[in-house]
C-alpha cells in the first residue's frame, strides 16, 4: 500500500490508517492492533519502505536537481553523486532546508552530516 499525501493508508477491513510521523515498526504495530481481534486471530504484518522522497541539490555542484535518497548517506556523498563540487564551490559545509520543516528555515550543516529524505541542499559559492 502507498501512503497518500495526507499521511494515511487505505486498507481493506480496517479502512484509513494514519501513518504520519510513524516509523515502519510503529506502523506495523498499529496495523496489527487494528486487525486484531475483530478481523484476524493472529495477524502478521510487515511494513517496509520501498521509496523515500528524493533530496534536491542546488548551487555549486556538477549537476543540480532531484536525486534518489539512499539511507545513511552524507551530504558529501550527495555532492559526489551530483558530479562533485564546481570550481567555485565553498567546501566543508552546506545549507539545508529540511523537507519536514514547515518554516522552511535554511540551516548550515557540516558535509559529514546525514541527508534526510526531502532535504533541499544548497552548496554556496566562494568569493575568492
Secondary structure, 3 states (H helix, E strand, C coil): CCCCCCCEEEECCCEEEECCCCCHHHHHHHHHHHHCCCCCCCCCCCCCCCCCCCEEEEECECCCEEECCCCCCEHHHHHHHCCCECCCECCCEEEEECCCCCCCCEEEEECCCECCCCCEEEECECCC
